[in-house]
Amino acid sequence: HSGKDYSYTYTDLNLSQYGNMIYKLYPETTITVNNQSYKVSSYNGHFTPNAQNPNLIPKVVENNYKEGIGLVKSVCHSVYGTYNFEQHLESYSMK
């Protein structure tokens, strides 16, 4: 995670045979998880297929972090097909 550095980008080279996956930090936004609102920093990865894979579609991987809590919600998509999964915060306790 890039902290609060909005100029930082990360290129995931593990997907280079399929296309480009570039992660960057986006301005804070509010999301709702289990009827609870969180102001989060979104560190998202944008996948763009390369010319050798015209059958693939662009996709976005979402990683939403709340300062003091950590990961609140993550959504990931498969490169091929329509499979995706979501992880999200169920509860937390600040002591």
Secondary structure, DSSP 4 states (H G I P E B T S, - for coil): --TT-TT-EEE-GGGTTTEEEEEEEEEEEEEEETTEEEEEEEEEEEEEE-TT-TT---EEEEEEEETTTEEEEEEEE-SSSS-EEEEE-------
